[in-house]
Amino acid sequence: MGSRISGKSFDVNFGGELIQVKSVTLTITDNSATATTNGVPDGHIAGSVSAEGAITLTSKYFNKLIDIAKAAGSFRDMPEADFMFYANTGDEEQRIEAFGCKLKISDLLNADKSSDDETTHTIDYMVTSPDFVSINGVPYLSATDTRNLLNN
């Protein structure tokens, strides 16, 4: 038994910038479905996909995003960038990449005067690139899914 991956194992890189997060999520919605003939399962249909998530950060690291937004002209003008979530304990390694992420502020401020916790800010993001999501270098989408969208 070796060292296992936990939430503390992950480093988060956004557009080449290391950002320390309190928490991070990435959710894939895959609308693939069972095909039926006369109400009986008869194969499957590849459905649409989407991916989105959220990062929660303290004010110290939220200020890094403010600097990126300032350079872009506004938060909405921030260009899409890739997220890389990477963990390596020496015994286990995991790399999850989400491509073309567009940020959207959801919880601008979470401050509790009765708590010792740091003030946090939650940023939602949506995956906008046909490169979509890669898990340990393996793309989620097939070459058929991305035909005519990516130059392979």
Secondary structure, DSSP 4 states (H G I P E B T S, - for coil): --PPP-GGGEEEEETTEEE--SEEEEEEEE--EEEEETTEEEEEE---EEEEEEEEEEHHHHHHHHHHHHHHTSSTTPPPEEEEEEEE-SS-EEEEEEEEEEEEEEEEEE--TT--SPPEEEEEEEE-STT-EEETTEESS-TTTTTTTS--
